[in-house]
Amino acid sequence: MKNYIGPVLIIIAALLWAFDGLIRRHLYTLPPITIIFFEHLIGLIILSPFIFKYVRETKLEKREWWLTILIAVLSGFLGTLWFTTALGKVQFISVSVVFLLQKLQPIFAITTARIFLKEKLDSKYIKWAVLAFLSAYFVTFPNGIVNLQTGEGTTIAAFYALGAAFAWGSSTTFSKMLLGRVRAEVSTFYRFLFTVILVLPVLFFFGRSSGGNISIPNMSQFGFLALIAVSTGMVALLIYYKGLAKTPVHVSTILELTFPFIAILLDYIVNDTALTSSQWVASFVLVFSIYQIARLRQNLDEQVKLKENQV
């Protein structure tokens, strides 16, 4: 039974992530920066009592402090900002497309790993990466044709989704560098803490620049923000880390690929939004390409471990 705990936890996290877009759409009247601040603040408040003991016992070195700040900037701030902004433009691009574009994250993760961790890239990776980006184009634009009436809005929304994939994908490399030294719970705590600290002055700046005050959520919106914290946000992240600790990387990657298709199903049931035939074909090609990239990463990790054992 223990062998199934990790995969089950990853599937639960994937199911929660699939609901994220549906929940955030209820917050469309709030500026994205406001959503980011309050969802991380609520998550931090809920999380703190449970892991304060681990945080107090953990002493971070200078390099680890910089990594936690960088992860907060990329994953907590920019990634969430661009993802929320993309979902805010769903009149131009469907929720399904936003989630599918998110699956480009491994490309950015492996690219940054090549830069910062000096991991090698071979011709196979480049081939699958190019195929993934081509299929992502056809996922975004049905039949590969940009509709002139909504094309600009679709392109902007798609770029925000790609920006989020870049931010979250690249932060995976830095998280890997950090998690070798720090518990997942502690890393999650500092990601939320530094995100709140980083976003607060930005929140005040946008409030003043717009000539008004900070947008404060109403009670209903606070309810949805709390729901994000205890489902698709902080809780999903912790569940995923717990599952990943008990599951091989290549298995977890396969399980993660189920969540964009769950999001497509939910988008169809709730919003009656369906992908075209060309988008379905491109979606399967995209997911298959990312799976092949993940396999290359897994083989590389195994080679590194083998060399370390030989030494």
C-alpha positions as CSV (number, residue, x, y, z in Angstrom):
1,M,0.0,0.0,0.0
2,K,2.9,2.3,0.8
3,N,4.0,2.2,-2.9
4,Y,0.8,3.9,-3.9
5,I,0.9,6.7,-1.4
6,G,3.2,9.0,-3.5
7,P,1.3,8.6,-6.8
8,V,-2.1,9.1,-5.1
9,L,-0.9,12.3,-3.5
10,I,0.4,13.6,-6.8
11,I,-2.9,12.8,-8.5
12,I,-4.8,14.7,-5.7
13,A,-2.5,17.7,-6.2
14,A,-3.2,17.5,-10.0
15,L,-6.9,17.4,-9.4
16,L,-6.7,20.5,-7.2
17,W,-4.6,22.4,-9.8
18,A,-7.2,21.6,-12.4
19,F,-9.8,23.5,-10.4
20,D,-7.6,26.6,-10.0
21,G,-8.7,28.4,-13.2
22,L,-12.4,27.9,-12.3
23,I,-11.9,29.4,-8.8
24,R,-9.8,32.4,-10.0
25,R,-12.5,33.4,-12.6
26,H,-14.7,34.4,-9.6
27,L,-12.1,37.0,-8.8
28,Y,-12.0,38.7,-12.2
29,T,-13.0,42.1,-10.7
30,L,-9.8,42.2,-8.6
31,P,-6.5,43.3,-10.0
32,P,-4.1,40.3,-10.4
33,I,-1.6,41.8,-8.0
34,T,-4.3,42.0,-5.3
35,I,-5.2,38.4,-5.8
36,I,-1.5,37.3,-5.5
37,F,-1.0,39.3,-2.3
38,F,-4.1,38.1,-0.4
39,E,-3.9,34.4,-1.5
40,H,-0.2,34.2,-0.3
41,L,-1.0,36.1,2.9
42,I,-3.9,33.8,3.7
43,G,-1.8,30.8,2.8
44,L,1.0,32.0,5.0
45,I,-1.3,32.6,8.0
46,I,-2.8,29.1,7.7
47,L,0.6,27.4,7.1
48,S,2.7,29.1,9.8
49,P,1.3,27.4,13.0
50,F,1.9,23.9,11.5
51,I,5.5,24.3,10.4
52,F,6.9,27.1,12.6
53,K,8.9,24.5,14.5
54,Y,10.7,23.4,11.4
55,V,11.4,27.0,10.4
56,R,12.8,27.9,13.8
57,E,15.1,24.9,13.7
58,T,16.4,25.6,10.1
59,K,19.4,27.9,9.7
60,L,19.8,29.2,6.2
61,E,23.1,30.2,4.7
62,K,23.6,33.3,2.5
63,R,23.3,31.2,-0.8
64,E,20.0,29.6,0.5
65,W,18.5,33.0,1.4
66,W,19.2,34.2,-2.1
67,L,17.6,31.1,-3.6
68,T,14.5,31.5,-1.5
69,I,14.1,35.1,-2.6
70,L,14.7,34.1,-6.3
71,I,12.1,31.4,-6.0
72,A,9.6,33.8,-4.5
73,V,10.2,36.3,-7.3
74,L,9.8,33.8,-10.1
75,S,7.3,31.3,-8.7
76,G,5.3,33.3,-6.2
77,F,5.3,36.7,-7.8
78,L,5.8,36.6,-11.6
79,G,4.5,33.1,-12.3
80,T,1.3,33.7,-10.4
81,L,0.9,37.2,-11.7
82,W,1.2,36.2,-15.4
83,F,-0.9,33.1,-14.9
84,T,-3.7,35.1,-13.2
85,T,-3.5,37.8,-15.9
86,A,-3.8,35.1,-18.6
87,L,-6.9,33.7,-16.9
88,G,-8.2,37.2,-16.7
89,K,-8.2,37.4,-20.5
90,V,-10.3,34.2,-21.0
91,Q,-12.6,36.1,-23.3
92,F,-9.7,35.8,-25.8
93,I,-8.3,32.4,-24.8
94,S,-9.9,29.5,-23.1
95,V,-9.0,28.1,-19.7
96,S,-8.0,24.9,-21.3
97,V,-5.4,26.6,-23.5
98,V,-3.9,28.4,-20.6
99,F,-3.4,25.1,-18.7
100,L,-2.0,23.3,-21.8
101,L,0.6,26.1,-22.3
102,Q,1.6,25.6,-18.7
103,K,2.9,22.2,-19.6
104,L,5.8,23.9,-21.4
105,Q,7.4,24.4,-18.0
106,P,9.8,21.4,-18.3
107,I,11.5,23.0,-21.3
108,F,12.3,26.1,-19.3
109,A,13.3,24.0,-16.3
110,I,15.8,22.0,-18.3
111,T,17.1,25.0,-20.1
112,T,17.9,26.9,-16.9
113,A,19.3,23.7,-15.4
114,R,21.7,23.7,-18.4
115,I,22.7,27.3,-17.6
116,F,23.0,27.1,-13.8
117,L,23.6,23.4,-13.1
118,K,25.7,22.8,-16.2
119,E,23.5,19.9,-17.2
120,K,24.0,18.7,-20.8
121,L,21.5,19.1,-23.6
122,D,21.5,16.8,-26.6
123,S,19.9,16.9,-30.0
124,K,17.0,14.8,-28.8
125,Y,16.0,17.5,-26.3
126,I,16.1,20.2,-29.0
127,K,14.0,18.1,-31.3
128,W,11.2,17.5,-28.7
129,A,11.4,21.2,-27.5
130,V,10.9,22.5,-31.0
131,L,8.0,20.1,-31.5
132,A,6.4,21.1,-28.2
133,F,6.5,24.8,-29.1
134,L,5.1,24.2,-32.5
135,S,2.2,22.2,-31.0
136,A,1.7,24.9,-28.4
137,Y,1.1,27.4,-31.3
138,F,-1.6,25.2,-32.8
139,V,-3.1,24.7,-29.3
140,T,-3.4,28.4,-29.0
141,F,-4.6,29.2,-32.5
142,P,-7.2,26.6,-33.9
143,N,-6.0,25.3,-37.3
144,G,-2.9,27.6,-36.9
145,I,-4.9,30.6,-38.0
146,V,-4.9,33.8,-35.9
147,N,-8.4,35.3,-35.8
148,L,-7.9,39.0,-36.6
149,Q,-10.9,39.9,-34.4
150,T,-9.4,38.4,-31.3
151,G,-5.9,37.5,-32.4
152,E,-4.1,40.3,-30.5
153,G,-5.9,39.5,-27.3
154,T,-5.3,35.8,-27.8
155,T,-1.6,36.4,-28.4
156,I,-1.3,38.6,-25.3
157,A,-3.0,36.0,-23.2
158,A,-0.8,33.2,-24.6
159,F,2.3,35.2,-23.9
160,Y,1.2,35.7,-20.3
161,A,0.7,31.9,-20.0
162,L,4.1,31.2,-21.6
163,G,5.6,33.8,-19.2
164,A,4.1,31.9,-16.3
165,A,5.5,28.6,-17.6
166,F,8.9,30.2,-17.9
167,A,8.8,31.6,-14.3
168,W,7.5,28.3,-12.8
169,G,9.7,26.2,-14.9
170,S,12.9,28.1,-14.2
171,S,12.1,28.2,-10.5
172,T,12.1,24.4,-10.5
173,T,15.8,24.5,-11.1
174,F,16.4,26.8,-8.2
175,S,14.0,24.8,-6.0
176,K,16.0,21.7,-6.8
177,M,19.1,23.5,-5.6
178,L,17.4,24.5,-2.4
179,L,15.5,21.4,-1.5
180,G,18.7,19.4,-1.3
181,R,19.4,21.4,1.9
182,V,16.0,22.6,3.2
183,R,12.8,20.7,4.0
184,A,9.9,21.2,1.6
185,E,7.8,22.7,4.4
186,V,10.4,25.3,5.1
187,S,10.9,26.1,1.5
188,T,7.2,26.6,1.0
189,F,7.0,28.8,4.1
190,Y,9.7,31.2,2.8
191,R,8.3,31.2,-0.7
192,F,5.0,32.5,0.7
193,L,6.6,34.9,3.2
194,F,8.9,36.5,0.6
195,T,6.1,36.7,-2.0
196,V,4.0,38.7,0.5
197,I,6.9,41.0,1.3
198,L,7.7,41.5,-2.4
199,V,4.1,42.1,-3.5
200,L,3.1,44.5,-0.7
201,P,5.0,47.6,-2.0
202,V,3.9,46.8,-5.6
203,L,0.3,46.6,-4.3
204,F,0.6,50.1,-2.8
205,F,2.3,51.5,-5.9
206,F,-0.5,50.3,-8.2
207,G,-3.1,51.7,-5.8
208,R,-1.5,55.1,-5.9
209,S,-0.7,55.2,-9.6
210,S,-4.3,54.4,-10.4
211,G,-5.4,57.4,-8.3
212,G,-7.3,55.3,-5.8
213,N,-6.8,53.0,-2.9
214,I,-5.8,49.4,-2.7
215,S,-8.5,47.0,-3.9
216,I,-9.8,45.2,-0.8
217,P,-11.7,42.0,-1.6
218,N,-15.3,41.7,-0.3
219,M,-16.4,38.8,1.9
220,S,-17.3,36.6,-1.0
221,Q,-13.9,37.2,-2.7
222,F,-12.1,36.5,0.6
223,G,-13.9,33.2,0.7
224,F,-12.6,32.3,-2.8
225,L,-9.1,33.4,-1.8
226,A,-9.2,31.2,1.3
227,L,-10.5,28.4,-0.9
228,I,-7.4,28.8,-3.2
229,A,-5.1,28.7,-0.2
230,V,-6.6,25.5,1.2
231,S,-7.0,23.8,-2.2
232,T,-5.1,24.8,-5.3
233,G,-2.5,27.0,-3.6
234,M,-0.5,26.2,-0.5
235,V,-2.2,22.9,0.3
236,A,-1.8,21.5,-3.3
237,L,1.9,22.5,-3.2
238,L,2.5,20.7,0.0
239,I,0.6,17.6,-1.1
240,Y,2.7,17.5,-4.3
241,Y,6.0,17.8,-2.5
242,K,5.0,15.0,-0.1
243,G,4.0,12.8,-3.1
244,L,7.1,13.6,-5.1
245,A,9.3,12.6,-2.2
246,K,7.8,9.0,-2.5
247,T,7.6,8.8,-6.3
248,P,10.2,8.5,-9.0
249,V,10.5,11.6,-11.2
250,H,9.4,9.8,-14.4
251,V,6.3,8.4,-12.8
252,S,5.3,11.8,-11.2
253,T,5.7,13.5,-14.6
254,I,3.3,11.1,-16.2
255,L,0.8,11.7,-13.4
256,E,1.2,15.5,-13.7
257,L,0.3,15.3,-17.4
258,T,-3.3,14.3,-16.4
259,F,-4.1,17.6,-14.9
260,P,-4.4,19.8,-18.1
261,F,-6.8,17.2,-19.6
262,I,-8.9,17.3,-16.3
263,A,-8.9,21.1,-16.7
264,I,-10.1,20.7,-20.3
265,L,-13.0,18.5,-19.1
266,L,-13.9,20.9,-16.4
267,D,-13.8,23.8,-18.8
268,Y,-16.2,22.0,-21.1
269,I,-18.6,21.0,-18.3
270,V,-18.7,24.3,-16.5
271,N,-18.1,26.8,-19.4
272,D,-19.2,24.7,-22.4
273,T,-15.8,25.5,-24.0
274,A,-14.6,22.8,-26.3
275,L,-11.3,22.4,-28.2
276,T,-11.3,22.1,-32.0
277,S,-10.0,19.0,-33.7
278,S,-6.7,20.6,-34.5
279,Q,-6.3,21.8,-30.9
280,W,-6.9,18.2,-29.6
281,V,-4.3,16.8,-32.0
282,A,-1.8,19.5,-31.0
283,S,-2.6,18.9,-27.3
284,F,-1.7,15.3,-27.5
285,V,1.5,16.1,-29.5
286,L,2.4,18.8,-26.8
287,V,1.9,16.4,-23.9
288,F,3.8,13.6,-25.7
289,S,6.7,15.9,-26.4
290,I,6.8,17.1,-22.8
291,Y,6.7,13.4,-21.7
292,Q,9.7,12.6,-23.9
293,I,11.6,15.6,-22.5
294,A,10.9,14.4,-19.0
295,R,12.2,11.0,-19.9
296,L,15.4,12.6,-21.1
297,R,15.7,14.4,-17.8
298,Q,15.1,11.2,-15.9
299,N,17.8,9.4,-17.8
300,L,20.2,12.2,-17.2
301,D,19.5,12.2,-13.5
302,E,20.1,8.4,-13.4
303,Q,23.5,8.8,-15.2
304,V,24.5,11.5,-12.6
305,K,23.6,9.3,-9.7
306,L,25.5,6.4,-11.3
307,K,28.6,8.5,-11.6
308,E,28.3,9.7,-8.0
309,N,28.0,6.1,-6.8
310,Q,31.1,5.1,-8.7
311,V,33.0,7.9,-7.2
